[in-house]
């Protein structure tokens, strides 16, 4: 079971390559695929309360890398000569605490083994996509249920008060 102080570290490009919707977006433009991934993970973070950190590999791009917030997610572009895998391993070690679990979402088997060895829990791209879809269904069911509730006040009133109100409604005193 996940707790609110748990952390999910996501290998961004690994998800983009593994999820059909994102892979087709990537073929049209990588930025669109990244944006869609961040939207999906923002919904997931909002529903679960987990802290989500998405890491994108920029090791072949010159520069110092960057970290910023988008949709309340933490988005990391690795610095020059640092792979996403190395960054995820470093973050898993930095964020580890006894009271929280670190989950690493990647389908890179070697990365799963290394982070598992550091105490993180593994989650494949497929498993994360299934969780996202299940959460989306749960949200839709909650919204649908809320819209079907006709009068929330009525269910919270005692029978005595309900009878008095009904009497008043009909013009009685």
Secondary structure as the mmCIF struct_conf table of DSSP 4:
data_model
#
loop_
_struct_conf.conf_type_id
_struct_conf.id
_struct_conf.beg_label_comp_id
_struct_conf.beg_label_asym_id
_struct_conf.beg_label_seq_id
_struct_conf.end_label_comp_id
_struct_conf.end_label_asym_id
_struct_conf.end_label_seq_id
TURN_TY1_P TURN_TY1_P1 UNK A 4 UNK A 5
STRN STRN1 UNK A 7 UNK A 11
HELX_RH_AL_P HELX_RH_AL_P1 UNK A 12 UNK A 18
BEND BEND1 UNK A 19 UNK A 19
HELX_RH_AL_P HELX_RH_AL_P2 UNK A 20 UNK A 28
HELX_RH_AL_P HELX_RH_AL_P3 UNK A 30 UNK A 48
STRN STRN2 UNK A 51 UNK A 56
TURN_TY1_P TURN_TY1_P2 UNK A 59 UNK A 60
BEND BEND2 UNK A 61 UNK A 61
BEND BEND3 UNK A 63 UNK A 63
STRN STRN3 UNK A 66 UNK A 70
TURN_TY1_P TURN_TY1_P3 UNK A 71 UNK A 72
STRN STRN4 UNK A 73 UNK A 77
HELX_LH_PP_P HELX_LH_PP_P1 UNK A 78 UNK A 79
TURN_TY1_P TURN_TY1_P4 UNK A 80 UNK A 81
HELX_RH_AL_P HELX_RH_AL_P4 UNK A 84 UNK A 95
STRN STRN5 UNK A 97 UNK A 97
TURN_TY1_P TURN_TY1_P5 UNK A 98 UNK A 99
STRN STRN6 UNK A 100 UNK A 100
STRN STRN7 UNK A 102 UNK A 105
HELX_RH_AL_P HELX_RH_AL_P5 UNK A 109 UNK A 117
TURN_TY1_P TURN_TY1_P6 UNK A 118 UNK A 119
HELX_LH_PP_P HELX_LH_PP_P2 UNK A 120 UNK A 120
STRN STRN8 UNK A 121 UNK A 123
HELX_RH_AL_P HELX_RH_AL_P6 UNK A 125 UNK A 148
TURN_TY1_P TURN_TY1_P7 UNK A 152 UNK A 153
HELX_RH_3T_P HELX_RH_3T_P1 UNK A 154 UNK A 156
BEND BEND4 UNK A 157 UNK A 157
HELX_RH_AL_P HELX_RH_AL_P7 UNK A 159 UNK A 169
TURN_TY1_P TURN_TY1_P8 UNK A 170 UNK A 171
#
